[in-house]
Amino acid sequence: MNLSAGARLLRSHLRPHRRALWWLAAWSAVEGVPAFVSGLLVANAIDHGFLARRPLVGFGSLAALGALYAVGALGTRRAFPWLASAVEPLRDSLVTAVVTASLRRALRGEDRAGGSSVSQATVQVETVRILMSSLLRTARQFLVTTVAALGGLFVLSPLIALVTTGLVVLALLAFAGLVRVLVARYRAVVLLGERIGATASPVVEGLRDVVVCGAETRAAREVGRAIDDEAQAQRAYARAWVLRLPVMMLGAQFPLLALLGLSPWLLAGGRLTVGQIAGGAVYLFSRLEPAIRMLIGAGGSILTNLGVVLGRLSEVCAEPPPSAPGAAVLRPPTCDVRLRGVTFAYSAHAEPVVRDLTLDIPEGLHLAVVGPSGVGKSTLANLLTRLARPQRGELTIGGVSLETVDEEHLRRTVALIPQEAYVFAGTVRENLTYLQPHATRADLDRAVAAVGLEETCARLGGYDAEIPPGGETLSSGERQLISLARVFLSAARIVILDEATCYLDPMAEARAEQAFAERVGTLVVIAHRISSAVRADRVLVMDGADPLLGTHEELLRRSPLYAELVGHWSGLGVPARETGLGVPARSR
């Protein structure tokens, strides 16, 4: 378990809130004033008050201690708002970091940290916030109380203070070693718990297949083995946790027992007075002992859980190592797309959806892709955007393998608009400028006019009108128009419309496609209507066996499938709904 990585992650997210932490420390110091003077005032009340037959001095010292408790209460009251100011923002910043890293990892096709990103962004981040709040409360009480008690002891009796400090330091060193052991064993518990889910989930989902194949015994054995391993890790963790008891005795009980046991000798030799022994007992019993007990008891549990969770989150948020010097060019000079023998299947034993596809898409081409449902049109769109990786073949942009293209450059260069358009909670302007934050009003007007969004903007009340979460006040077609305008406004040089106009009427669809065709760059349309193919420079007919590329006129002569699709749309033969085109069902 890499504790240092988790500590670095935590420091980076707490660093913007240093001011709140300084104020928390300052008010905690005020809270510690009664702990610092308590033993001194008790010793003074006994030695210079009651034993000296001066009760007013004794009662005055105790009254002063009572007044200082009010000062400590003020410090406590003022410390907690600063505690909240330091801890509460952790949730937002950690969620942002985890979600950003998870999305980048998904786009790279990686799953290095394992587990569920949603779980990491909710349960684990909230766990960090709660544990960090508890840790700061525990740590500040321990530090303030311990420093105040030891400081008071040094003023009261350097002899007691030196012995006590030595025992406390030994206890803290032993505690630090114990925490490392606890974190390692608790991490094993967490990982094995995740393995139970990973092992049991396929069994539950495929229970019918398990029964049909007679594999119940094998499935039960695999899940049972994972459960047994997790139980064994739990027992090892519990055994290590018992070690906190001798550590607690070393730092909390031994100093007090030593003071009380040596009291007769210390008093007989005149080394300490009765008041000093009583004051030392106050420091050790009412201050130091509870602080040590709290640190090793509650603090040990908090540090163990926090260390494991932060370690997991640091793995999620870790960036991949930078490319070695001299690596291939990662930013293609052009946007020419080439596919050579590209094959893709959704599993190792499945029939390929795309097989040995060879295709050239020069920069600036307007290409339409047509074919029956399930033939691989949307899969092709995913391959072009690196949302899917081919098992065989080569796919390049500008002569550079798509696998090595810089992630940020790829996402700026290639834009995919799916059938179900994404609309965000916020203003119309924020939705439109999401990919181009510095767009001017003139840019917005041009994009809105190009795709036919003017009527929707006017109905909503202009660019500053608010869109609720999910865009519930918008129709499916209006959401598609917003998504189209957003990408039209972006800097993307390759735009892929994957049935992105299926909820628009034919005239609105023609207007949007024409706008993108006239826009600088490449346009690939996964056709919803055959009219999209008529408007394109080239048409790719995918039929699962022998894809054909050509113009509309050429394919009418060369491809029976294409001629049949056009015939359907012209009102001949089978209705259009049976062609796989013209229905709002996303193809694979």
C-alpha positions in Angstrom: 0.0 0.0 0.0 1.5 3.3 -1.1 0.7 5.6 1.8 2.8 8.5 0.4 0.7 8.6 -2.8 -2.5 9.0 -0.7 -0.9 11.6 1.5 0.2 13.6 -1.6 -3.3 13.4 -3.0 -4.8 14.7 0.3 -2.2 17.5 0.6 -2.9 18.7 -3.0 -6.7 19.0 -2.2 -6.2 20.6 1.2 -3.6 23.1 -0.1 -6.1 25.6 -1.4 -7.6 25.8 2.1 -4.5 26.6 4.1 -6.0 29.7 5.6 -8.9 27.7 7.1 -6.3 25.2 8.5 -4.3 28.0 10.1 -7.3 29.5 11.7 -8.3 26.0 12.9 -4.9 25.6 14.5 -5.0 29.1 16.1 -8.4 28.6 17.8 -7.4 25.1 18.8 -4.5 26.6 20.6 -6.9 28.9 22.5 -8.9 25.8 23.3 -5.8 24.2 24.8 -5.2 27.0 27.4 -7.0 25.2 30.2 -5.1 22.0 29.5 -1.8 23.9 29.8 -2.5 25.6 33.1 -4.7 23.0 34.8 -2.0 21.1 36.6 -0.1 24.3 37.5 -3.2 25.9 39.1 -4.0 22.7 41.0 -0.4 22.5 42.3 -0.6 26.1 43.3 -3.9 25.7 45.0 -2.6 22.8 47.1 1.0 23.9 47.9 0.4 27.7 48.3 -3.2 27.6 49.2 -4.7 24.8 51.2 -1.5 23.3 52.7 -0.2 26.8 53.5 -3.5 27.5 55.3 -4.4 30.2 52.7 -7.8 28.9 51.4 -8.5 32.1 49.5 -5.4 31.4 47.3 -6.5 27.8 46.8 -10.0 28.7 45.9 -8.7 31.6 43.7 -6.5 29.2 41.7 -9.4 26.9 41.1 -11.7 29.8 40.2 -9.1 31.0 37.7 -9.1 27.5 36.2 -12.8 27.6 35.9 -12.6 30.9 34.1 -10.0 29.6 31.7 -12.4 26.7 30.8 -14.7 29.4 29.4 -11.9 30.7 27.2 -11.3 27.1 26.0 -15.0 26.8 25.2 -14.8 29.9 23.1 -11.8 28.4 21.2 -13.9 25.2 20.6 -16.8 27.2 19.3 -14.7 29.3 16.9 -12.7 26.3 15.7 -15.5 24.2 14.2 -16.6 26.6 11.4 -12.9 26.7 10.2 -12.9 22.9 10.4 -15.9 22.8 8.1 -14.3 25.3 5.7 -11.3 23.0 5.4 -13.1 19.7 5.0 -16.3 20.3 3.1 -14.7 21.5 -0.1 -12.8 18.1 -0.2 -15.9 16.4 -1.6 -16.2 18.7 -4.6 -12.5 18.7 -5.5 -12.1 15.0 -5.0 -15.2 14.1 -7.0 -14.0 16.4 -9.9 -10.6 14.7 -9.8 -12.0 11.1 -9.7 -14.6 11.7 -12.4 -12.1 13.5 -14.7 -9.5 10.7 -14.2 -12.2 8.0 -14.7 -13.4 9.6 -18.0 -9.8 9.9 -19.3 -9.2 6.3 -18.4 -12.4 5.2 -20.1 -11.4 7.1 -23.2 -8.0 5.4 -23.2 -9.7 2.0 -22.8 -8.0 1.4 -19.5 -9.2 0.1 -16.2 -6.0 0.3 -14.1 -7.6 0.9 -10.7 -10.5 -1.5 -11.1 -13.8 -1.1 -9.2 -16.6 1.1 -10.0 -15.9 4.8 -10.9 -19.4 5.8 -9.7 -18.7 4.1 -6.3 -15.3 5.8 -6.1 -16.8 9.2 -6.9 -19.6 8.8 -4.3 -19.0 6.3 -1.5 -15.2 6.6 -1.3 -15.0 10.4 -1.7 -17.7 10.9 0.9 -15.8 8.4 3.2 -12.7 10.6 2.8 -14.7 13.7 3.8 -16.2 12.1 6.9 -12.9 10.5 7.9 -10.9 13.7 7.3 -13.4 15.6 9.5 -13.0 13.0 12.3 -9.2 12.9 11.9 -8.9 16.7 12.2 -11.1 16.7 15.3 -9.1 13.8 16.8 -5.7 15.1 15.7 -6.2 18.7 17.0 -7.5 17.4 20.3 -4.6 15.1 20.7 -2.0 17.6 19.6 -3.4 20.5 21.6 -4.0 18.4 24.7 -0.6 16.5 24.5 1.5 19.6 23.8 -0.3 21.6 26.5 0.0 18.8 29.0 3.7 18.2 28.3 4.4 21.9 28.3 2.7 22.3 31.7 4.6 19.3 33.0 7.9 20.8 32.0 7.0 24.0 33.9 5.7 22.0 36.9 8.4 19.3 37.1 11.0 18.7 34.4 11.7 15.2 35.9 8.1 14.0 35.4 8.0 15.7 32.0 11.2 13.9 30.7 10.0 10.5 31.8 6.5 11.0 30.4 7.8 12.5 27.1 10.1 9.5 26.5 7.2 7.0 27.0 4.9 9.0 24.8 7.5 9.1 22.0 8.0 5.4 22.2 4.2 4.8 22.1 3.9 7.1 19.0 6.7 5.3 17.2 5.0 1.9 17.9 1.7 3.4 16.9 3.1 4.6 13.5 4.4 1.1 12.8 1.1 -0.4 13.8 -0.8 1.9 11.5 1.3 0.7 8.5 0.5 -2.9 9.3 -3.2 -2.1 9.8 -3.5 -0.2 6.5 -1.8 -3.1 4.6 -4.1 -5.7 6.2 -7.2 -3.6 5.8 -6.4 -2.9 2.1 -6.3 -6.7 1.7 -9.7 -6.9 3.2 -11.0 -4.2 0.8 -9.5 -5.8 -2.3 -10.7 -9.2 -1.4 -14.2 -7.8 -0.8 -14.1 -6.3 -4.3 -13.0 -9.7 -5.6 -16.1 -11.3 -4.1 -18.3 -8.9 -6.1 -16.2 -9.5 -9.3 -16.5 -13.3 -8.8 -20.1 -13.5 -7.8 -21.6 -11.0 -10.3 -21.0 -13.1 -13.4 -22.4 -16.1 -11.6 -25.6 -14.3 -10.6 -26.0 -12.7 -14.0 -25.4 -16.0 -15.8 -27.2 -18.2 -13.3 -29.3 -19.9 -16.0 -26.2 -20.8 -18.0 -24.5 -22.1 -14.9 -27.4 -24.4 -14.2 -27.8 -25.6 -17.8 -24.1 -26.4 -17.9 -24.2 -28.2 -14.6 -21.5 -25.9 -13.2 -23.2 -25.1 -9.9 -20.4 -26.8 -7.9 -17.6 -25.1 -9.7 -19.4 -21.7 -9.4 -20.0 -22.2 -5.7 -16.4 -23.3 -5.2 -15.0 -20.1 -6.9 -17.3 -17.8 -5.0 -16.7 -19.7 -1.7 -12.9 -19.4 -2.2 -13.2 -15.7 -2.6 -15.4 -15.4 0.6 -12.9 -17.6 2.5 -10.0 -15.5 1.4 -11.8 -12.3 2.6 -12.7 -13.9 5.9 -9.0 -14.9 6.4 -8.0 -11.3 5.7 -10.5 -10.1 8.2 -9.1 -12.3 10.9 -5.5 -11.2 10.2 -6.7 -7.5 10.4 -8.4 -8.2 13.8 -5.3 -9.9 15.2 -3.2 -6.8 14.2 -5.8 -4.5 15.8 -5.3 -6.2 19.2 -1.7 -4.8 19.3 -3.0 -1.3 20.0 -3.7 -2.3 23.6 0.0 -2.6 24.7 0.8 0.6 22.7 -2.0 2.4 24.5 -0.7 1.2 27.9 2.8 2.3 27.1 1.8 5.9 26.3 -1.2 6.4 28.6 -1.1 4.2 31.7 2.7 3.7 32.3 3.5 7.4 33.0 0.7 7.7 35.6 1.5 4.4 37.2 5.2 5.4 37.4 4.3 8.7 39.0 2.0 7.2 41.6 4.4 4.3 42.4 7.3 6.7 42.9 5.4 9.3 44.9 6.6 8.1 48.3 10.2 8.2 47.2 9.8 11.6 45.4 8.1 13.1 48.5 10.6 11.6 51.0 13.6 13.0 49.1 12.0 16.4 48.7 12.2 16.1 45.0 8.5 17.0 44.5 5.8 18.5 46.6 2.3 17.2 47.2 0.9 19.8 44.9 3.4 18.9 42.1 2.4 15.3 42.3 -1.3 16.2 42.3 -0.7 18.6 39.4 1.2 15.9 37.5 -1.5 13.4 38.1 -4.0 16.0 36.7 -2.0 16.3 33.5 -1.5 12.6 33.1 -4.9 11.3 34.1 -7.3 14.0 32.9 -5.3 15.3 29.9 -2.7 13.0 28.5 -4.3 9.6 29.1 -7.6 10.4 27.3 -5.6 12.0 24.4 -3.4 8.9 23.9 -6.4 6.6 24.2 -8.4 8.7 21.7 -5.4 8.7 19.2 -4.6 5.0 19.4 -8.3 3.9 19.6 -10.4 6.1 17.3 -7.4 7.7 15.5 -6.0 4.3 14.6 -9.3 3.3 13.0 -9.6 6.6 11.2 -6.1 6.5 9.9 -6.4 2.9 8.7 -9.6 3.6 6.8 -8.4 6.9 5.4 -5.1 5.5 4.3 -6.8 2.7 2.4 -9.4 4.9 0.7 -6.9 7.6 -0.2 -4.6 5.0 -1.6 -7.4 3.7 -3.8 -8.3 7.2 -5.0 -4.7 8.1 -5.7 -4.5 5.0 -8.0 -7.7 6.2 -9.8 -6.4 9.8 -10.1 -2.9 8.8 -11.2 -1.9 10.0 -14.6 -0.1 7.5 -17.0 3.6 8.0 -17.3 4.6 10.5 -20.0 5.7 9.2 -23.3 9.4 8.5 -23.7 11.5 11.2 -25.6 11.6 10.5 -29.3 8.2 8.8 -29.4 6.2 9.1 -32.6 4.4 12.3 -33.5 1.1 12.4 -31.6 -0.6 15.3 -33.4 -1.4 14.5 -37.0 -0.7 17.3 -39.5 -3.9 16.5 -41.5 -7.3 14.8 -41.0 -7.1 12.2 -43.7 -8.6 9.0 -42.3 -7.5 5.5 -43.5 -8.7 2.1 -42.5 -6.7 -1.0 -43.6 -8.2 -4.4 -42.9 -10.0 -3.2 -39.7 -11.9 -6.0 -37.9 -13.9 -5.6 -34.7 -15.9 -8.0 -32.6 -17.6 -7.4 -29.2 -15.9 -10.4 -27.7 -13.2 -12.9 -28.6 -15.6 -15.6 -29.6 -18.3 -13.3 -31.2 -18.8 -12.9 -35.0 -17.0 -9.7 -36.1 -19.4 -6.7 -36.6 -16.8 -5.1 -38.9 -14.6 -7.4 -40.9 -11.5 -6.5 -42.9 -12.8 -3.0 -43.7 -10.5 -0.9 -46.0 -11.6 2.7 -46.5 -10.1 6.1 -47.3 -11.8 9.3 -46.0 -9.9 12.3 -47.4 -10.1 15.5 -45.4 -13.1 17.5 -46.4 -15.1 14.5 -47.7 -18.9 14.3 -47.0 -19.5 10.5 -46.5 -22.8 8.8 -45.8 -22.9 5.3 -44.3 -26.0 3.2 -45.0 -27.0 -0.4 -44.4 -29.5 -2.5 -42.5 -29.7 -2.4 -38.7 -27.0 -4.3 -36.9 -24.5 -4.3 -39.8 -21.9 -2.2 -37.9 -22.6 1.4 -38.8 -22.4 2.8 -35.3 -19.5 0.5 -34.5 -17.6 2.2 -37.3 -18.4 5.6 -35.7 -17.0 4.3 -32.4 -13.9 3.0 -34.2 -13.3 6.4 -35.8 -13.5 8.1 -32.5 -11.4 5.5 -30.6 -14.3 4.6 -28.4 -13.8 1.1 -29.6 -10.5 -0.6 -30.5 -10.2 -2.9 -33.5 -8.8 -6.4 -32.8 -7.0 -6.4 -36.2 -6.0 -3.9 -38.9 -4.8 -0.3 -38.9 -6.7 3.0 -38.5 -4.8 6.2 -39.0 -5.5 10.0 -39.0 -3.0 12.1 -41.0 -0.7 9.1 -41.3 -0.6 8.6 -37.5 -2.0 5.5 -35.8 -5.2 6.4 -34.0 -3.9 4.5 -31.0 -1.0 7.0 -30.6 -2.8 10.2 -31.3 -2.7 12.7 -28.3 -5.9 12.3 -26.3 -6.6 16.0 -26.0 -5.9 16.6 -29.7 -8.2 13.7 -30.7 -11.1 15.0 -28.7 -10.7 18.5 -30.1 -10.4 17.2 -33.7 -13.1 14.5 -33.8 -16.6 15.1 -32.6 -19.3 12.4 -32.4 -23.0 13.3 -32.1 -25.1 10.2 -31.1 -28.7 9.6 -31.6 -29.6 10.6 -28.0 -28.4 14.2 -27.7 -26.8 15.4 -24.5 -28.2 18.6 -23.0 -26.7 20.0 -19.8 -28.4 21.9 -16.9 -27.5 25.5 -17.4 -28.2 28.3 -19.9 -28.6 27.9 -23.6 -25.3 29.8 -24.1 -23.4 27.4 -21.7 -24.8 24.4 -23.7 -23.8 25.8 -27.0 -20.3 27.1 -26.0 -19.3 23.9 -24.0 -16.7 23.0 -26.7 -15.9 26.6 -27.6 -15.9 28.7 -24.4 -14.6 31.8 -26.1 -17.3 32.0 -28.8 -18.7 35.4 -29.5 -22.3 36.4 -30.0 -21.7 36.5 -33.7 -20.4 32.9 -33.6 -23.4 31.8 -31.7 -25.8 33.5 -34.1 -24.0 31.9 -37.1 -24.2 28.4 -35.6 -27.8 28.7 -34.5 -28.8 29.9 -38.0 -26.8 27.2 -39.7 -28.6 24.3 -38.0 -32.0 25.9 -37.7 -32.1 26.5 -33.9 -33.5 30.0 -34.1 -37.1 29.1 -33.3 -36.1 27.0 -30.3 -33.9 29.8 -28.9 -36.7 32.3 -29.3 -39.2 30.0 -27.6 -36.8 29.4 -24.7 -36.1 33.1 -24.2 -32.7 33.6 -25.7 -29.1 32.5 -24.9 -29.4 33.3 -21.2 -32.5 31.1 -20.7 -32.0 28.2 -18.2 -32.4 24.6 -19.3 -33.4 22.3 -16.5 -31.5 19.0 -15.8 -32.1 16.5 -18.6 -33.6 19.2 -20.8 -37.1 18.1 -19.8 -38.6 21.2 -21.4 -37.2 20.4 -24.8 -38.4 17.9 -27.4 -36.1 15.2 -28.7 -35.6 17.2 -31.9 -34.8 20.4 -30.0 -32.1 18.6 -28.0 -30.6 17.3 -31.2 -30.5 20.8 -32.6 -28.7 22.1 -29.6 -26.2 19.3 -29.8 -25.7 20.0 -33.5 -25.2 23.7 -32.9 -22.7 22.9 -30.1 -20.5 20.8 -32.4 -20.9 23.2 -35.3 -19.5 25.9 -33.1 -16.5 23.8 -32.0 -13.1 23.4 -33.6 -13.7 19.8 -34.6 -12.4 19.0 -38.1 -14.0 15.6 -38.3 -17.7 15.5 -37.4 -19.6 12.2 -37.2 -23.4 12.2 -37.1 -24.6 8.9 -35.8 -28.3 9.1 -36.6 -28.0 12.5 -34.9 -31.0 14.0 -36.9 -33.4 11.1 -36.4 -35.9 13.2 -34.5 -35.9 16.0 -37.1 -38.2 16.2 -40.0 -36.6 15.7 -43.5 -36.3 19.5 -44.2 -34.7 20.2 -40.9 -32.3 17.2 -41.3 -31.4 18.4 -44.8 -30.6 21.9 -43.5 -28.4 20.6 -40.6 -26.5 18.2 -42.9 -26.0 20.9 -45.5 -24.6 23.3 -42.8 -22.0 20.7 -41.8 -21.2 19.8 -45.4 -20.4 23.5 -46.1 -18.4 23.8 -42.8 -14.6 23.3 -43.1 -13.7 19.7 -42.3 -14.9 16.1 -42.9 -18.5 15.0 -42.4 -19.5 11.3 -41.8 -23.2 10.7 -41.6 -24.6 7.4 -40.3 -27.7 7.8 -42.3 -31.2 7.7 -40.8 -32.9 8.5 -44.1 -31.6 7.5 -47.6 -31.8 11.2 -48.6 -28.6 11.7 -46.5 -26.8 9.4 -49.0 -28.2 11.4 -52.0 -26.6 14.6 -50.5 -23.2 13.0 -49.8 -20.1 13.1 -51.9 -19.5 9.4 -51.3 -21.7 6.6 -49.9 -20.4 3.5 -48.0 -22.9 0.6 -48.2 -22.3 -1.8 -45.3 -23.9 -5.2 -45.7 -21.6 -7.3 -43.4 -19.7 -9.1 -46.2 -18.5 -6.8 -48.9 -18.8 -3.0 -48.2 -19.0 -0.9 -51.3 -18.0 2.8 -51.6 -19.1 5.0 -54.4 -21.4 7.9 -55.4 -25.1 7.6 -55.3 -25.4 7.0 -59.0 -22.6 4.5 -59.0 -24.1 2.5 -56.2 -27.5 2.4 -57.8 -25.9 0.4 -60.6 -23.3 -1.7 -58.5 -25.2 -2.5 -55.3 -28.5 -4.4 -55.2 -28.8 -3.6 -51.5 -28.4 0.1 -52.0 -30.9 0.1 -55.0 -33.3 -1.8 -52.8 -33.0 0.8 -50.0 -33.5 3.6 -52.4 -36.5 1.8 -53.8 -38.1 1.4 -50.4 -37.7 5.1 -49.7 -39.2 5.9 -53.1 -42.3 4.1 -52.2 -41.5 0.8 -54.0 -41.6 -2.6 -52.4 -41.3 -3.2 -48.7 -42.1 -0.3 -46.4 -39.2 1.9 -45.2 -39.5 0.7 -41.6 -38.2 -2.8 -42.7 -35.0 -1.4 -44.3 -33.3 -0.6 -41.1 -33.3 3.1 -42.1 -35.8 5.7 -41.0 -36.5 4.2 -37.6 -35.2 5.8 -34.4 -33.5 2.6 -33.3 -29.7 2.9 -33.0 -27.8 0.4 -35.2 -24.8 -1.4 -33.9 
